[in-house]
């Protein structure tokens, strides 16, 4: 049974920074053998792709976060990260991690709230 646990969210002022973590446990092996995605979902919205890191390390970002967010992975800790700088109120959402489809079971996410 694979479990995804997101953490690191919180309340921050506009312009601030946060680093989110996603720990993958269970029978998943190394996270470097698959691609991973950070998603976010604001109230009333669909779950959107924020950032992707492919198996080869190539990364891709939504236009709205390019230049501000960085997705990375630590293969020793088997953990995925999302470093978020220059946060804006519109970044407020619950953030989730998952592998590139087919998805694993979803974690409960971590709430990020950016005040203006």
C-alpha positions in Angstrom: 0.0 0.0 0.0 1.5 3.3 -1.1 0.9 6.4 1.0 1.5 10.0 0.0 1.8 12.6 2.7 2.1 16.2 1.8 3.3 18.8 4.4 4.8 22.3 4.7 1.8 24.4 3.9 0.7 27.3 6.0 -0.3 31.0 6.1 2.1 33.4 4.5 2.0 37.0 3.4 2.2 37.9 -0.3 5.8 37.8 -1.4 6.7 35.2 1.0 8.0 31.6 0.5 7.1 28.1 1.5 8.6 24.7 0.8 6.2 21.8 0.4 7.2 18.2 0.9 5.7 15.0 -0.4 6.8 11.8 1.3 6.1 8.6 -0.5 6.1 5.4 1.6 5.1 1.8 1.0 5.9 -0.4 -1.9 6.8 2.3 -4.3 10.6 2.0 -4.7 12.6 5.0 -5.6 10.7 8.1 -6.7 13.4 8.7 -9.3 12.0 5.8 -11.4 8.8 7.7 -12.2 7.6 11.2 -13.0 5.8 13.3 -10.3 3.4 16.2 -10.3 2.3 18.8 -7.9 -1.3 19.8 -8.2 -3.4 22.4 -6.5 -7.1 22.9 -5.9 -8.7 26.1 -4.9 -12.3 26.2 -3.6 -14.7 25.7 -6.4 -12.0 24.9 -8.9 -10.7 21.8 -10.5 -7.4 20.2 -9.5 -4.8 21.9 -11.7 -1.2 20.8 -12.6 1.3 23.2 -11.0 4.7 21.5 -11.7 6.0 18.2 -13.2 9.3 16.5 -12.8 9.9 13.6 -15.3 11.9 10.5 -14.6 14.9 12.0 -16.5 14.8 15.1 -14.3 13.3 17.4 -16.8 10.8 19.8 -15.3 7.7 21.7 -16.5 5.6 24.4 -14.9 2.2 26.0 -15.3 2.6 29.5 -16.8 1.2 31.0 -13.6 4.1 29.8 -11.5 7.0 29.8 -13.9 10.0 31.6 -12.4 8.5 31.4 -8.9 8.1 27.7 -8.1 10.7 24.9 -8.3 10.0 21.2 -8.2 12.7 18.9 -7.0 13.3 15.5 -5.5 15.6 13.9 -3.0 16.2 10.3 -3.9 17.9 9.5 -0.6 14.9 10.7 1.4 12.5 9.5 -1.3 10.8 12.9 -1.0 9.4 15.4 -3.6 9.5 19.1 -2.9 7.9 22.3 -4.2 9.7 25.4 -3.3 7.4 28.4 -3.7 8.7 32.0 -3.8 7.1 35.3 -4.4 3.8 33.9 -3.4 0.6 35.6 -4.5 -3.0 35.4 -3.0 -4.0 33.5 -6.1 -1.6 30.7 -5.1 -4.0 29.9 -2.2 -5.1 26.3 -2.6 -4.7 22.8 -1.2 -1.6 21.3 -2.8 -1.3 17.6 -3.6 1.4 15.4 -5.0 1.0 12.3 -7.2 2.9 10.5 -9.8 2.2 11.0 -13.5 -0.9 9.0 -14.3 -1.8 6.3 -13.6 -2.3 7.9 -10.2 -1.6 6.5 -6.8 -4.1 7.0 -4.0 -4.4 10.7 -3.1 -3.0 12.1 0.1 -4.9 14.7 2.1 -2.9 17.6 0.7 -1.5 20.6 2.5 -3.2 24.0 2.7 -1.4 27.0 1.4 -3.0 30.4 2.2 -1.4 33.6 0.9 -2.7 36.8 2.4 -2.6 40.1 0.6 
